[in-house]
Amino acid sequence: MRKITLFALITVALSLVAASFAVAQTTFKLKAAMNIGQETTRVKGAKAGAGGSFTATLDGTSLKWKLTFKNLSGSATAAHIHTAPRRVAGPVTIPLCAPCTSPVSGTTTLTAQQVTDLLAGKQYVNLHTTKNAAGEIRGQITKAPTKSK
């Protein structure tokens, strides 16, 4: 009985140590594939192959990002990160650029809530044009797979 209890305590302790390392990780790679199909409104004047990509590194509350795009209906008037799940329109929470040219990159500091939403997959990148002021291409931000060493 004592051996089972000791084994259970050791197992719990090791689990807690492993969990603390997972929580302590503060650097994450993020990505979003952007396209017309993810928009929640009808896209006007869309060109074949319109799309883009968003990649970022989140280190604590610092977000270093890069945005590329092509084949839009016109010039990109702005790009933002919005908070909402897939297929739902949400408010702008993080401005990226206005106007935008591809490629464009930057660094911004996030709030604790923005970090939480970002890591939970509750944010998306949206690129706006004059013809599509509500958004022309969109992509939900997810954690990118990490490489094992």
N, C-alpha and C positions, 0 to 999 in steps of 0.2 A: 504494500500500500504506500509506504514512504517513497519507494522508487518511482511509482507512478506520479505521486504528487510532486516530487522533485523534478521529474521529467516535464510535467505540465508547467511548472514554474519557469524552468529554463526555456521552454518553447515560447511561452508568453513573453519573457524578457527579450529573447531574440527577435520576436515579431515587433515588439515596441522599438527596438533599436533600428530595425530595417525601416519601419514606418517613419521614424524621425529623420533618417537619411532622405527618404522620398520627399518629405515635407520641406526639408532644408534646401532642396534643389531650387535655385532661383533663376537659372538660365534655361530658356525654352526656345526652340526653333518653331516658327509658325509659318503657315502658308494658306493661300486661297487661290483657286483657279476661278477666274472671272469670265462670265459669259452672259449672253442675253437671256438665256433660258431661266436664270435664277431671279430675274427681275419680277416684281410683283405687279407692275403695270405694263400695258402694251408698249413695246418699243417701236418708235416711228423712224423710218428711213434707215433701218439697220442694213449694214453691209454684210455680205457673206464673210465668215471668218472673224467677225468682231469678237474680241476677247482680250484677256490680259492675265497677269499673275501678280500676286502680292506675296512677298517673303519678308520675314522679320525675325529678329532675335530679341527676346524679352529677357532682360537681365535685371532682376529686382523690379523696379518701377520704370526702368528706362527701356523704351521701345525703339530699336533701330530698324528702319523699314526701307523696302525698295518696291516700287510699283512700275510695271511695264504694261503697255497696251497697244493695240493696233486695230485698224479698219473700223474706226468709229464713224458715225454719221457726220461728224464735224469735230471741231476743236474741243478738247476736254476743258470744261469751264471750272470744274472742281472735283476733288476726290475726298471722301470722308470715311471714317469708320462709324458705323451705326450699331446700336444695340437692339437686337431682336433675333429670334430663332429663324431658321430657314423658312422661306415663303411668307414671311411677315415683315411689313415695313416698320422701321423703328426710328427713333430720333438720332440725330447726329450727336456723337459723343466725343469724337477725336477728329479734328480737321487735319488733312494731310497736305493738300496743295490747292491753289486757285490762282490763276489758271494752271494747267498741268501739261507738261510735255513728257514724252516717254523716251528713255527711262527717267524716273525721278526718285529721289531718296531723301531721307531725313531721320531725325531723332526727336522723340518727344517723351515727356515724363507723364506717367499715368497715375491716377489715383488708385487706392487699394481696391475700390469697387470695380474700376475698369480692368484691373489685373484679374480679379476674380471672374468677371464676365468673359474676358478674353480666353482664359484657360478653360472655362466651362463650355466654350463653343457658342456663346451667346452674342457674338459680334460678327459683322460682315463689312467688307469693303465695297463701296459703291462709287462708280465713276459717272459723272454727270456731263451732259452736253446741252447745247442750246435747244436742239430738237427734242431731247429727252431730259428735261430739267429734273424729273423725279429719279432719274438714273437710267443709264444705258447698259452698263454691264455691272454685274454683282458677283461676289464670291464669299461664302461663309468661311471664316477663319478657323482653322483647326491646328492642332499641334502636329508638327511634321515628325515623321519617324526618326528616331535617333539611331546612329550607327553604334554597334557594339565593338569594343576593342578586343 
